[in-house]
């Protein structure tokens, strides 16, 4: 059960790495993943621009982590559930959610933006690890109903220091819930480095204490991620219980646009990861195999631009808020206090309109 070294199938220079237990994914899957990487990078860039334009209140970029994002979504089946964090917008969009709807929560709108039941994507969780017990609950409920459902529960390295993380793992292990806990270890919980969070050999080692398999993977190698996460999902689906996968990656940009990352890490540290860019690695690998040409790459870029334009238009649209919505979905049957407050607000708004 002890995790080994991080699995890598394609090295930073785009060359295949001999691996005794895993094969490279099919060519079609690698091309599909690369297209999702191109889109994901464009989403991150566009979102940062929308922050500067005042259309997003905040944006936690996954620039440099896109391989984790797209692989997590691509290995799932339609009936599976995704439980994302605030940094997993690219994963949500790869799952099929409209990007403008995926970002609506970060724009300051009180609506989630997308229908979790229809998309089988839970609302993005800002508090660390709070979504993980919920993910286990959904997986356990699906098992009780006899459904063929696996839950992909995403979190960062900082979340592994939270009580919710440990409670979720213990609950999942005891009940054999079909959950894949996917830890994106980008080395920082905002400004706290991993060494100040844990002295375990790896975060994947935490799985051992709960009696579940833990594996490590190069989080910038989309090929390895597709293989490792794909195996974990199918193991959970086959009755193997919960799985934990730790991806070693790096947050290239600040925690959010409101963060000054230079206060806790150097430019040299960031620069050391630039050559490990998952998008560049995938492109080099596919080009070497003859699967990515200039024409194909141009088509992918154009498709990403189209999506970015739709995302921009969706978030640029001004919405006239209805203050009465504050009372509409609090209880199935409004309480007397809510009715009183609603009537009071309606009276106040009526006075303003009359002026």
PyMOL commands that set and color helices and strands:
alter all, ss='L'
color gray80, all
select helices_A, chain A and resi 27-52+66-74+89-94+99-103+105-107+116-119+130-144+158-161+163-175+194-196+203-210+222-240+261-263+267-274+278-288+294-316+323-327+336-354
alter helices_A, ss='H'
color red, helices_A
select strands_A, chain A and resi 81-83+151-156+179-185+188-189+192-193+213-218+243-248
alter strands_A, ss='S'
color yellow, strands_A
deselect
rebuild
show_as cartoon
